[in-house]
Amino acid sequence: MSRKIGMVHAMCPNAQLFTRLAAEIMPGVEVVNFIDEGIPGMSDKSLHGQVVRRLGMMATLARESGAQMVMLTCTAFGRLAEDVQKIARVPVISVLEIMTDEAMALGDQIGILASHPGALATAAELIQEQAALKGKKVEVVPLLCQGAFEALKKEDWPTHDAIVMKYLKELMNKAKVIVIPQPSIERVVNQLPESQRKVPVLSSARLSVRKLKEKLEALPVK
């Protein structure tokens, strides 16, 4: 039986990116995408229940479409995988939680680079929560790429990439490891030669698809 996964996104470009990565990292696995562009604007904690409900609905649709696992790709979703899984009744993982665990294994001074304030705040909060759960002490160094998200919405990629690259180089001088919670920023990291990367830079997209592949292969074939 062929494998199928579901992916829930907050932006159309993320669907394109993750579909491409899935084809590269786990060829032969079918991907079904669901997109809700309204969720990034619902980062306020008072809207938590509504966000979980909407994500749960999309994850349920993915399961009904035959998906054996679902991945939440937008960091604005935060630590919601467990709540969404209860609704959808299918294994759910979150890119942000995967990336956070990897970062803490590499250093205690973690830089976060993001273009959306909600993604930045969510990532910083999750890192501190994960550190507390694991009994680790970490310093979080958040940096917002001012103007990059506005350029992204206009699909002005040259402006977006130039802004992000500027802040990425700045943050490399302030942290021991950098996490990139937004998949849209991975394109900029790929433009920076390895020789110029002063510290490890973790991309949520590629790392999470590899983890998804690992977890999918561990599931029994029905």
C-alpha contacts under 8 A as a table, 3 or more apart, distances in Angstrom:
res1	aa1	res2	aa2	distance
1	M	221	V	7.14
1	M	222	K	7.25
2	S	28	G	7.51
2	S	29	V	6.83
2	S	30	E	7.72
3	R	28	G	7.51
3	R	29	V	5.06
3	R	30	E	6.27
3	R	67	A	7.67
3	R	68	Q	7.25
4	K	29	V	5.49
4	K	30	E	4.53
4	K	31	V	5.84
4	K	32	V	7.49
4	K	66	G	6.45
4	K	67	A	4.74
4	K	68	Q	5.97
4	K	69	M	7.59
5	I	29	V	7.20
5	I	30	E	6.29
5	I	31	V	5.13
5	I	32	V	6.34
5	I	62	A	7.67
5	I	66	G	7.80
5	I	67	A	4.42
5	I	68	Q	5.64
5	I	69	M	5.15
5	I	70	V	5.86
5	I	71	M	7.91
6	G	31	V	5.84
6	G	32	V	4.90
6	G	33	N	5.91
6	G	34	F	7.65
6	G	59	A	7.16
6	G	62	A	5.21
6	G	63	R	7.41
6	G	67	A	5.35
6	G	68	Q	7.60
6	G	69	M	6.16
6	G	70	V	4.46
6	G	71	M	6.36
7	M	15	A	7.72
7	M	31	V	7.16
7	M	32	V	6.33
7	M	33	N	4.93
7	M	34	F	6.23
7	M	59	A	7.95
7	M	62	A	7.79
7	M	70	V	5.52
7	M	71	M	4.90
7	M	72	L	6.10
7	M	73	T	6.89
8	V	33	N	6.05
8	V	34	F	4.85
8	V	35	I	5.84
8	V	36	D	7.81
8	V	55	L	7.45
8	V	58	M	6.92
8	V	59	A	7.11
8	V	70	V	7.34
8	V	71	M	6.26
8	V	72	L	4.99
8	V	73	T	6.11
8	V	74	C	7.82
9	H	12	C	7.27
9	H	14	N	6.35
9	H	15	A	6.30
9	H	33	N	7.46
9	H	34	F	6.17
9	H	35	I	4.73
9	H	36	D	6.39
9	H	37	E	7.75
9	H	72	L	6.49
9	H	73	T	5.44
9	H	74	C	5.78
10	A	14	N	7.45
10	A	35	I	5.51
10	A	36	D	4.98
10	A	37	E	4.65
10	A	38	G	7.18
10	A	39	I	6.22
10	A	40	P	6.60
10	A	73	T	7.70
10	A	74	C	5.89
11	M	14	N	5.52
11	M	15	A	7.00
11	M	35	I	6.42
11	M	36	D	7.04
11	M	37	E	5.46
12	C	15	A	5.26
12	C	16	Q	6.72
12	C	35	I	6.78
12	C	37	E	7.90
13	P	16	Q	5.16
13	P	17	L	6.24
13	P	184	S	7.24
14	N	17	L	5.00
14	N	18	F	6.03
14	N	73	T	7.54
14	N	183	P	6.42
14	N	184	S	6.70
15	A	18	F	5.41
15	A	19	T	5.96
15	A	33	N	6.53
15	A	35	I	7.66
16	Q	19	T	5.28
16	Q	20	R	6.22
17	L	20	R	5.27
17	L	21	L	6.28
17	L	183	P	7.69
18	F	21	L	4.96
18	F	22	A	5.94
18	F	205	A	6.82
18	F	209	V	7.63
19	T	22	A	5.12
19	T	23	A	6.25
19	T	31	V	6.74
20	R	23	A	5.21
20	R	24	E	6.35
21	L	24	E	5.00
21	L	25	I	5.94
21	L	205	A	7.91
21	L	206	R	6.73
21	L	209	V	7.05
22	A	25	I	5.20
22	A	26	M	5.38
22	A	27	P	6.76
22	A	29	V	7.56
22	A	31	V	7.69
22	A	209	V	6.45
23	A	26	M	5.65
23	A	27	P	4.67
23	A	28	G	7.24
23	A	29	V	7.37
24	E	27	P	5.92
25	I	209	V	7.25
25	I	210	R	6.76
25	I	213	K	7.68
26	M	29	V	6.04
26	M	213	K	6.43
32	V	62	A	6.79
32	V	65	S	7.82
32	V	67	A	7.51
33	N	62	A	7.84
34	F	58	M	6.35
34	F	62	A	7.77
36	D	39	I	6.09
37	E	40	P	6.75
38	G	41	G	5.90
38	G	42	M	7.16
39	I	42	M	5.10
39	I	43	S	7.37
39	I	51	V	6.76
39	I	76	A	7.45
39	I	77	F	7.87
40	P	43	S	6.16
40	P	76	A	5.77
40	P	118	G	7.27
42	M	47	L	6.13
42	M	48	H	7.93
42	M	51	V	7.13
43	S	47	L	7.08
43	S	48	H	7.71
43	S	76	A	6.49
43	S	118	G	5.84
44	D	47	L	5.67
44	D	48	H	7.20
45	K	48	H	5.20
46	S	49	G	7.57
47	L	50	Q	5.34
47	L	51	V	6.28
48	H	51	V	5.20
48	H	52	V	6.24
49	G	52	V	5.18
49	G	53	R	6.18
50	Q	53	R	5.07
50	Q	54	R	6.23
51	V	54	R	5.21
51	V	55	L	6.11
51	V	77	F	7.70
52	V	55	L	5.16
52	V	56	G	5.82
52	V	80	L	6.85
52	V	83	D	6.77
52	V	84	V	5.98
53	R	56	G	5.00
53	R	57	M	6.15
53	R	84	V	7.60
53	R	87	I	7.99
54	R	57	M	5.12
54	R	58	M	6.47
55	L	58	M	5.21
55	L	59	A	6.08
55	L	84	V	6.36
56	G	59	A	5.07
56	G	60	T	5.99
56	G	84	V	4.79
56	G	85	Q	7.26
56	G	87	I	5.45
56	G	88	A	5.55
57	M	60	T	5.10
57	M	61	L	6.31
57	M	87	I	7.78
57	M	88	A	7.12
58	M	61	L	5.02
58	M	62	A	6.24
59	A	62	A	4.95
59	A	63	R	6.30
59	A	70	V	6.36
59	A	84	V	7.35
59	A	85	Q	7.92
59	A	88	A	5.58
59	A	90	V	7.82
60	T	63	R	5.04
60	T	64	E	6.16
60	T	87	I	7.36
60	T	88	A	4.40
60	T	89	R	7.40
60	T	90	V	7.78
61	L	64	E	4.98
61	L	65	S	6.12
62	A	65	S	4.99
62	A	66	G	6.58
62	A	67	A	5.42
62	A	70	V	7.20
63	R	66	G	5.14
63	R	67	A	4.67
63	R	68	Q	6.56
63	R	69	M	7.60
63	R	70	V	7.89
63	R	88	A	7.17
63	R	89	R	7.99
63	R	90	V	6.56
64	E	67	A	7.16
67	A	70	V	6.92
68	Q	90	V	6.69
68	Q	91	P	7.23
68	Q	216	L	7.65
69	M	90	V	6.03
69	M	91	P	5.00
69	M	92	V	5.96
69	M	216	L	6.95
70	V	90	V	7.12
70	V	91	P	6.26
70	V	92	V	4.74
70	V	93	I	6.49
71	M	92	V	5.60
71	M	93	I	4.91
71	M	94	S	5.70
71	M	95	V	7.28
71	M	212	L	7.59
72	L	75	T	8.00
72	L	77	F	7.15
72	L	81	A	7.32
72	L	92	V	7.37
72	L	93	I	6.29
72	L	94	S	4.82
72	L	95	V	6.42
73	T	77	F	7.99
73	T	94	S	6.38
73	T	95	V	5.53
73	T	96	L	7.88
73	T	183	P	7.84
73	T	205	A	7.63
74	C	77	F	5.75
74	C	78	G	7.91
74	C	95	V	7.25
74	C	96	L	7.78
74	C	181	P	7.98
74	C	182	Q	6.77
74	C	183	P	7.63
75	T	78	G	5.37
75	T	94	S	7.94
75	T	95	V	6.97
75	T	96	L	5.55
75	T	119	A	5.50
75	T	122	T	7.10
75	T	123	A	7.05
75	T	181	P	5.96
75	T	182	Q	6.40
76	A	118	G	6.10
76	A	119	A	5.00
76	A	122	T	6.56
77	F	80	L	6.22
78	G	94	S	7.69
78	G	96	L	6.64
78	G	97	E	7.84
78	G	122	T	5.86
78	G	123	A	7.22
78	G	126	L	7.32
79	R	82	E	7.64
79	R	94	S	7.35
79	R	96	L	7.67
79	R	97	E	6.91
79	R	126	L	7.14
80	L	83	D	5.38
80	L	84	V	6.12
80	L	94	S	7.62
81	A	84	V	5.18
81	A	85	Q	5.99
81	A	92	V	5.49
81	A	93	I	5.50
81	A	94	S	5.80
82	E	85	Q	5.08
82	E	86	K	6.46
82	E	92	V	7.02
82	E	93	I	7.96
83	D	86	K	5.34
83	D	87	I	6.83
84	V	87	I	5.27
84	V	88	A	6.17
84	V	92	V	7.09
85	Q	88	A	5.15
85	Q	89	R	5.47
85	Q	90	V	5.75
85	Q	91	P	5.93
85	Q	92	V	5.37
86	K	89	R	5.50
86	K	90	V	7.83
93	I	97	E	7.94
93	I	212	L	7.73
94	S	97	E	5.60
94	S	98	I	6.58
94	S	208	S	7.88
95	V	98	I	5.24
95	V	99	M	6.23
95	V	181	P	7.92
95	V	204	S	5.78
95	V	205	A	7.07
95	V	208	S	5.31
96	L	99	M	5.26
96	L	100	T	6.13
96	L	123	A	6.96
96	L	181	P	6.33
96	L	204	S	6.71
97	E	100	T	5.18
97	E	101	D	6.48
97	E	126	L	7.55
98	I	101	D	5.64
98	I	102	E	6.61
98	I	204	S	7.72
98	I	207	L	7.68
98	I	208	S	6.25
98	I	211	K	7.69
99	M	102	E	5.18
99	M	103	A	6.22
99	M	179	V	7.19
99	M	181	P	7.71
99	M	202	L	7.11
99	M	203	S	7.54
99	M	204	S	5.69
99	M	207	L	7.05
99	M	208	S	7.17
100	T	103	A	5.20
100	T	104	M	6.42
100	T	123	A	7.95
100	T	126	L	7.49
100	T	127	I	5.82
100	T	130	Q	7.50
100	T	179	V	7.76
101	D	104	M	5.44
101	D	105	A	6.66
101	D	130	Q	7.43
102	E	105	A	5.38
102	E	106	L	6.88
103	A	106	L	5.29
103	A	107	G	6.58
103	A	110	I	7.06
103	A	177	V	6.71
103	A	178	I	7.55
103	A	179	V	6.89
103	A	202	L	7.28
104	M	107	G	5.56
104	M	108	D	6.33
104	M	110	I	7.62
104	M	131	A	7.50
104	M	138	V	7.81
106	L	176	K	7.95
106	L	177	V	6.71
107	G	110	I	6.63
107	G	176	K	5.81
107	G	177	V	6.03
108	D	137	K	6.79
108	D	138	V	4.51
108	D	139	E	6.10
108	D	176	K	7.23
109	Q	138	V	5.77
109	Q	139	E	4.69
109	Q	140	V	5.99
109	Q	141	V	7.17
109	Q	175	A	5.34
109	Q	176	K	5.30
109	Q	177	V	6.65
110	I	138	V	7.14
110	I	139	E	6.14
110	I	140	V	4.98
110	I	141	V	5.94
110	I	175	A	5.64
110	I	176	K	6.14
110	I	177	V	5.17
110	I	178	I	5.70
110	I	179	V	7.20
111	G	140	V	5.88
111	G	141	V	4.43
111	G	142	P	5.64
111	G	143	L	7.41
111	G	171	L	6.69
111	G	172	M	7.97
111	G	174	K	7.32
111	G	175	A	5.20
111	G	176	K	7.36
111	G	177	V	6.07
111	G	178	I	4.44
111	G	179	V	6.18
112	I	120	L	6.84
112	I	123	A	7.42
112	I	124	A	7.27
112	I	140	V	7.33
112	I	141	V	6.09
112	I	142	P	4.62
112	I	143	L	6.01
112	I	178	I	5.70
112	I	179	V	5.08
112	I	180	I	6.20
112	I	181	P	7.38
113	L	120	L	7.14
113	L	142	P	6.31
113	L	143	L	5.18
113	L	144	L	6.16
113	L	145	C	7.13
113	L	167	Y	7.66
113	L	168	L	6.93
113	L	171	L	7.67
113	L	178	I	7.17
113	L	179	V	6.50
113	L	180	I	5.45
113	L	181	P	7.21
114	A	117	P	7.28
114	A	119	A	6.55
114	A	120	L	5.53
114	A	143	L	6.64
114	A	144	L	5.29
114	A	145	C	6.01
114	A	180	I	6.57
114	A	181	P	6.61
114	A	182	Q	6.36
114	A	185	I	7.61
115	S	119	A	7.71
115	S	120	L	7.61
115	S	144	L	5.51
115	S	145	C	4.72
115	S	146	Q	6.61
115	S	147	G	7.44
115	S	148	A	5.51
115	S	149	F	5.09
115	S	164	V	7.78
115	S	182	Q	7.79
116	H	119	A	5.33
116	H	120	L	6.33
116	H	144	L	7.15
116	H	145	C	7.86
116	H	149	F	6.04
117	P	120	L	5.07
117	P	121	A	6.14
117	P	144	L	6.84
118	G	121	A	5.22
118	G	122	T	6.00
119	A	122	T	5.17
119	A	123	A	6.03
119	A	181	P	6.94
119	A	182	Q	7.21
120	L	123	A	5.33
120	L	124	A	6.20
120	L	142	P	6.73
120	L	143	L	7.63
120	L	144	L	7.05
120	L	181	P	7.70
121	A	124	A	5.20
121	A	125	E	6.14
122	T	125	E	5.21
122	T	126	L	6.10
123	A	126	L	5.14
123	A	127	I	6.15
123	A	181	P	6.88
124	A	127	I	5.30
124	A	128	Q	6.43
124	A	140	V	6.53
124	A	142	P	7.01
125	E	128	Q	5.31
125	E	129	E	6.22
126	L	129	E	4.97
126	L	130	Q	6.02
127	I	130	Q	5.14
127	I	131	A	6.03
127	I	140	V	7.76
128	Q	131	A	5.05
128	Q	132	A	6.18
128	Q	138	V	7.24
128	Q	140	V	7.78
129	E	132	A	5.17
129	E	133	L	6.28
130	Q	133	L	5.08
130	Q	134	K	6.24
131	A	134	K	5.15
131	A	135	G	5.95
131	A	136	K	4.82
131	A	137	K	6.28
131	A	138	V	6.74
132	A	135	G	4.97
132	A	136	K	5.98
132	A	137	K	7.33
133	L	136	K	7.75
141	V	174	K	7.41
141	V	175	A	6.82
143	L	167	Y	7.44
143	L	171	L	7.21
144	L	167	Y	7.89
145	C	148	A	5.68
145	C	149	F	7.79
145	C	163	I	6.48
145	C	164	V	5.82
145	C	167	Y	6.13
146	Q	149	F	7.57
146	Q	163	I	7.50
147	G	150	E	5.41
147	G	151	A	6.43
147	G	160	H	7.60
147	G	163	I	7.30
148	A	151	A	5.11
148	A	152	L	6.15
148	A	159	T	7.24
148	A	160	H	4.66
148	A	161	D	7.63
148	A	163	I	5.96
148	A	164	V	6.62
149	F	152	L	4.85
149	F	153	K	6.29
149	F	160	H	7.22
150	E	153	K	5.28
150	E	154	K	6.61
151	A	154	K	5.17
151	A	155	E	6.14
151	A	156	D	5.03
151	A	157	W	6.85
151	A	159	T	6.29
151	A	160	H	5.28
152	L	155	E	4.80
152	L	156	D	5.87
152	L	157	W	6.43
152	L	160	H	5.99
153	K	156	D	7.59
156	D	159	T	5.74
156	D	160	H	6.25
157	W	160	H	4.88
157	W	161	D	5.85
158	P	161	D	5.28
158	P	162	A	6.13
159	T	162	A	5.23
159	T	163	I	6.23
160	H	163	I	5.39
160	H	164	V	6.25
161	D	164	V	5.18
161	D	165	M	5.99
161	D	185	I	7.80
161	D	187	R	7.85
161	D	188	V	5.68
162	A	165	M	5.23
162	A	166	K	6.31
163	I	166	K	5.30
163	I	167	Y	6.57
164	V	167	Y	5.26
164	V	168	L	5.96
164	V	185	I	7.24
164	V	188	V	6.87
165	M	168	L	4.98
165	M	169	K	6.24
165	M	188	V	6.35
165	M	189	V	7.67
166	K	169	K	5.54
166	K	170	E	6.48
167	Y	170	E	4.94
167	Y	171	L	6.11
168	L	171	L	5.20
168	L	172	M	6.34
169	K	172	M	5.32
169	K	173	N	7.21
170	E	173	N	5.79
170	E	174	K	7.25
171	L	174	K	5.10
171	L	175	A	6.40
171	L	178	I	7.74
172	M	175	A	5.82
172	M	176	K	7.52
172	M	177	V	7.83
172	M	178	I	7.34
172	M	197	R	7.50
172	M	198	K	6.08
172	M	199	V	6.23
173	N	198	K	7.72
175	A	178	I	6.68
175	A	199	V	7.58
176	K	199	V	5.74
176	K	200	P	7.36
177	V	199	V	5.43
177	V	200	P	5.03
177	V	201	V	6.10
177	V	202	L	7.73
178	I	199	V	7.15
178	I	200	P	6.26
178	I	201	V	4.75
178	I	202	L	6.11
179	V	201	V	5.89
179	V	202	L	4.80
179	V	203	S	6.32
179	V	204	S	7.48
180	I	183	P	7.29
180	I	185	I	6.81
180	I	186	E	7.17
180	I	201	V	7.27
180	I	202	L	5.99
180	I	203	S	5.07
180	I	204	S	6.09
181	P	203	S	6.90
181	P	204	S	5.53
182	Q	185	I	5.78
182	Q	186	E	7.47
182	Q	204	S	6.88
183	P	186	E	5.43
183	P	203	S	7.14
183	P	204	S	6.20
183	P	205	A	5.45
184	S	187	R	6.55
185	I	188	V	5.51
185	I	189	V	6.79
186	E	189	V	5.07
186	E	190	N	6.29
186	E	203	S	6.01
186	E	205	A	7.43
187	R	190	N	5.25
187	R	191	Q	6.70
188	V	191	Q	5.15
188	V	192	L	6.93
189	V	192	L	5.39
189	V	201	V	7.79
190	N	193	P	7.39
192	L	196	Q	6.61
192	L	197	R	7.16
193	P	196	Q	5.47
193	P	197	R	6.87
194	E	197	R	5.26
195	S	198	K	7.74
197	R	200	P	6.92
197	R	201	V	7.54
202	L	207	L	7.55
203	S	206	R	6.22
203	S	207	L	6.32
204	S	207	L	5.53
204	S	208	S	5.82
205	A	208	S	5.42
205	A	209	V	6.31
206	R	209	V	5.30
206	R	210	R	6.36
207	L	210	R	5.34
207	L	211	K	6.42
208	S	211	K	4.95
208	S	212	L	6.01
209	V	212	L	4.85
209	V	213	K	6.16
210	R	213	K	5.13
210	R	214	E	6.34
211	K	214	E	5.01
211	K	215	K	6.24
212	L	215	K	5.18
212	L	216	L	5.96
213	K	216	L	5.09
213	K	217	E	6.13
214	E	217	E	5.38
214	E	218	A	6.52
215	K	218	A	5.12
215	K	219	L	6.72
216	L	219	L	5.38
217	E	220	P	7.79
